[in-house]
Amino acid sequence: MSVANAADLPAPMAAPVVAPVPVSAFTWTGLYFGLNAGYGWSTSDNSAAFGPGPGFTDPGTDGFVGGGQIGYNWQVTPGNGLLFGVEADIQYADLANRNIVGIVAPGTVIGATPDIDWFGTVRGRLGYAFDRFLVYGTGGFAYGGGGRTNVPGVGDDTRTGWAAGGGVEWALPTSSFLNFFNSSAVTFKVEGLFVNLGSRSVPGIPMPDDEFAVVRAGVNYKF
């Protein structure tokens, strides 16, 4: 009797096979903000304004730059794909170390300190993402202030122009201990930028454009 009852019991069922959960591809699409810091140097040829001669010095302009940025990216397809974006930044700049002294006539000395105390840009971005690695070019509108001189009647001003450059950016994996918010992404970038702010108006002196280059590193938090 007991043997028959045991035979009537259903056969044990095999454990169900659980399919692995697919990992969604990373996307750069979203709003981001961050900070940056780097180094800038003048590419203007101010010697063209005064010309070399007795008493002429031109030690060059270079120094620290740093600030913040905010932007938005749209990636066509997650993973590998084309990316479009827009970014705005505002920067402190210590580009005030140039001193130009030229003797333009016997007994007449003109000195000038063309400097950039701050600048900002509003730029488009076009790039290609290889999953969490992004290569991009950028360009757009630029503005900045400074330009103090000791030429009578010329003081600080704000000028506008353009900026262009490019860079690379890398998004940390969500499992990284540096990525504090697993639902979002922390990214690091290295960027080079060339900025032209046009020329200052100095009475009687043909001033060249204020041009400078910037190399900076930054960190972003992407929503």
C-alpha positions in Angstrom: 0.0 0.0 0.0 2.7 2.4 1.0 4.7 1.5 -2.2 1.7 2.3 -4.4 1.2 5.6 -2.7 4.8 6.6 -3.2 4.6 5.8 -6.9 1.6 8.0 -7.2 3.5 11.1 -6.1 4.4 13.7 -8.8 7.9 13.7 -10.1 10.1 16.6 -8.7 10.2 19.6 -11.1 13.4 21.1 -12.3 14.2 24.6 -11.0 13.2 27.3 -13.5 16.0 28.9 -15.5 16.3 32.6 -14.7 17.3 34.6 -17.7 20.0 37.3 -16.9 18.6 40.8 -16.8 19.9 42.7 -19.8 22.2 45.7 -18.9 20.9 48.9 -20.6 23.4 50.8 -22.7 24.8 54.0 -21.2 23.5 57.2 -22.6 24.9 60.7 -22.4 21.5 62.3 -22.8 20.6 64.6 -20.0 21.3 67.8 -18.1 24.6 68.3 -16.4 26.6 70.8 -14.4 30.2 70.9 -13.1 33.4 72.7 -12.3 36.7 73.2 -14.2 40.2 74.6 -13.8 43.2 75.0 -16.1 45.7 77.3 -17.7 45.4 80.0 -20.3 47.9 82.0 -22.3 47.7 84.9 -24.8 48.1 84.2 -28.5 47.8 87.9 -29.5 50.8 89.6 -31.2 50.7 93.0 -29.4 54.0 93.9 -30.8 52.2 94.7 -34.0 50.5 97.6 -32.2 53.6 99.2 -30.9 56.5 97.8 -32.9 59.8 96.7 -31.4 62.1 99.5 -30.4 63.9 101.1 -27.5 62.1 100.5 -24.2 59.8 97.9 -25.7 58.9 94.9 -23.5 56.4 92.1 -24.1 56.7 89.3 -21.5 53.4 87.7 -22.4 50.1 86.9 -20.7 49.4 83.6 -19.0 47.9 82.3 -15.8 45.1 80.3 -14.0 41.6 80.0 -15.3 38.7 78.3 -13.5 34.9 78.3 -13.2 31.8 76.3 -13.8 29.6 75.0 -16.7 26.1 73.8 -17.3 24.8 72.0 -20.4 22.5 69.5 -22.0 23.4 66.5 -24.3 21.2 64.5 -26.6 22.6 61.2 -27.8 20.9 59.8 -30.9 21.3 56.1 -29.8 22.5 54.8 -26.4 25.8 53.1 -26.3 27.8 54.1 -29.4 26.3 57.0 -31.3 26.3 60.6 -32.4 25.8 63.3 -29.8 24.5 66.9 -30.0 24.7 69.3 -27.1 24.9 72.9 -25.8 27.0 74.3 -23.0 27.5 77.6 -21.2 30.3 78.4 -18.9 31.7 81.4 -16.9 35.3 81.7 -15.9 37.7 83.6 -13.7 40.9 84.4 -15.5 44.2 85.6 -14.2 45.5 86.7 -17.6 46.8 90.1 -16.5 50.6 89.7 -16.6 51.4 91.4 -19.9 53.1 94.8 -19.7 53.8 96.6 -22.9 56.0 99.7 -22.9 56.9 101.4 -26.1 58.6 104.7 -26.9 56.5 106.1 -29.8 58.2 109.5 -29.9 61.1 111.1 -28.1 60.0 111.7 -24.5 56.7 109.9 -25.0 56.1 106.5 -23.5 52.9 104.5 -23.8 52.3 101.6 -21.4 49.4 99.2 -21.5 48.3 96.2 -19.6 45.7 94.3 -21.7 44.3 91.7 -19.4 41.4 89.3 -19.2 39.9 89.1 -15.7 36.9 86.9 -16.7 35.2 85.3 -19.7 32.4 83.1 -20.6 31.1 81.1 -23.6 27.8 79.7 -25.0 28.7 76.9 -27.4 27.3 74.0 -29.3 28.8 70.5 -29.0 29.0 67.8 -31.6 30.6 64.5 -30.7 30.6 60.7 -31.0 30.2 58.5 -27.9 31.9 55.1 -27.6 29.7 53.9 -24.7 31.2 55.9 -21.7 33.9 57.6 -23.7 33.1 60.8 -25.7 35.1 62.7 -28.3 33.7 66.1 -29.2 34.2 69.4 -31.0 32.7 72.7 -29.7 32.2 76.3 -30.9 30.1 79.4 -30.4 29.8 82.8 -28.8 32.3 84.2 -26.3 32.4 87.3 -24.1 34.9 88.6 -21.5 36.0 91.6 -19.5 39.2 93.3 -18.4 41.5 95.3 -20.7 42.7 97.8 -18.2 45.3 100.2 -19.6 47.1 103.3 -18.4 46.3 105.1 -21.6 44.1 108.1 -20.8 40.4 107.6 -21.4 40.6 103.8 -21.7 39.4 101.6 -18.9 37.7 98.3 -18.3 35.4 97.0 -20.9 33.4 94.0 -21.9 34.0 92.5 -25.4 32.4 89.8 -27.4 33.7 87.3 -29.9 33.9 83.6 -30.6 35.4 80.4 -29.2 36.2 77.0 -30.7 37.9 73.8 -29.5 37.4 70.2 -28.6 37.9 67.6 -25.9 37.4 64.2 -24.5 35.1 63.1 -21.7 34.7 59.8 -19.7 31.7 58.7 -17.6 32.5 56.7 -14.5 30.8 53.3 -14.1 27.9 53.4 -11.7 29.7 50.9 -9.5 32.7 53.2 -9.0 33.3 54.4 -5.5 33.7 57.9 -6.9 30.2 57.8 -8.4 28.1 58.7 -5.4 24.7 58.5 -7.2 24.2 55.2 -9.0 21.2 56.4 -10.9 23.2 59.2 -12.6 26.8 59.6 -13.8 29.9 61.5 -12.8 32.1 62.4 -15.8 35.6 63.8 -16.2 36.7 65.9 -19.2 39.9 67.5 -20.7 39.2 70.3 -23.1 41.1 72.8 -25.2 39.6 76.1 -26.3 40.7 79.1 -28.4 39.0 82.4 -27.6 38.9 85.6 -29.6 37.3 88.7 -28.0 38.1 91.2 -30.7 40.2 94.4 -30.0 40.0 97.2 -27.5 39.6 100.7 -28.6 42.7 102.8 -27.8 42.7 106.3 -29.3 45.4 106.6 -32.0 46.7 103.1 -31.5 45.7 100.1 -33.8 45.3 97.4 -31.1 45.3 93.7 -32.1 42.6 91.3 -31.2 42.6 89.8 -27.7 43.2 86.1 -28.4 44.0 83.4 -25.9 44.1 79.6 -25.6 42.9 77.6 -22.6 43.5 74.0 -21.6 41.4 72.8 -18.7 40.1 69.7 -16.9 36.6 69.4 -15.4 34.2 67.2 -13.6 30.4 67.0 -14.3 27.4 65.5 -12.6 24.8 64.3 -15.2 21.2 63.8 -14.2 
